[in-house]
Amino acid sequence: MSPEEHYQKGMEHFGEDQLELAIEELNQAVSKKPDFGDALHALTMCYYHHGKFDEALKFGRQLSALEPTNPLAYTSLSMIFHAKGLVQEAEDMGAKAKMAEQSDKTD
């Protein structure tokens, strides 16, 4: 299967709240295509919803490094830091999300 097909299967599983299956498929997509931003974001959110915040941070950081102007990358990181009780880090990521959003509007 192609990375895109794994991504689609992962998103179907995510929509059905089958997080373990979604994570398996999305990991396959990323292993075949490490710069697949949508799959990285989906993995971030799957791990977040699964309560595995350290894994969520790992993929969220990869996404923000890959797509430094993507506001969703920083918004996701902000949510994860907030869930971990790291308020300052959450606020910092929220600010980065706003800056990225403003940057996107001026381009």
N, C-alpha and C positions, 0 to 999 in steps of 0.2 A: 504493500500500500504506500501511497505517496504521503509526504508530510501533511498535505492539505486534506487528504482523506482521513488520516488519523485525527487531525484537528476537528473535522466535521463530526466524526464519531464521538470524540471527547466532548464536544459541545452538546451533542444529543444526550449523552450520559449526564452531563452537568444539568441540563434542563429537566432530566428525570430524577434529579437529586441522587444520582449514583456516583458519588464523588470518587470512590476508589477506582471505578472503571474509567471515569473521566480522566483522572490523574494518569492512569496507565497509558491511555491513548495519547494524551497531550505530551507525556514524556517521550513517547515514540516520535511524535511530530518534531519535538525540539532536538532529539538525538539525531534525527536525519537532517534537520535544518536549524542549526543553533541560532540563526538570526531571524527566526520566525516570531516577530513581535506579538502578533495576535495570540499565538500559542503560549508564549511566555506570560502574557497578561492573563490568559485563561488559567494557566497553572497557578499563577499567583493567587487568583481569586478562589480556585478550588481548594488550595491549601488553607487559605484564610477561612473559608466557610467550613472547612473540616476541623478548624481549631489548631492547625499545625502552623503556628505563626513564624517559627524560625525558617521552615521551608518556604513559606510564603515570602518572607523577607529576601531569601536567597534569589528567588526568581524575580521578585519585584526590583531588586537591585540590578539584576542582569538586564531587565527591560529598561530601566532608567539609564543605564550605561549605553545601551544600544540605541535608545530613542530619547536623548536628553531634552528634547523639546516637546515630548508627549505629556500633556497635563495628567492623563489617566495614570501614568506610571507613578507620579508623585502623589496623586490622590489615593491610590491603592496603598502606597507605602505609609501615608499618613494614617489610613484606617488601621493598618497592621500595628503600627507603633502605638496608636491609641488603645487598641485591644490588649497590647502588652503592658499598658500603664505607663508608657514612655511619652509623657505629655509634651515635653520640649521638642523631642524628635518629631512627633506628630505635627506640631505647629510649624516646625521648620519645613517639613515636606508639604504641608498645606500652602505655605508661602511660595515654595518652588512651583507648585501646581499653578498658582495664580500668575506667577511670572511667566511660566511656559504658555499659559493661556493668553496672556497679553501679547507675548511675542508672536504667537500664532495669528492673532488678529491683525498685527501690523505687517505681516509678511504678504 
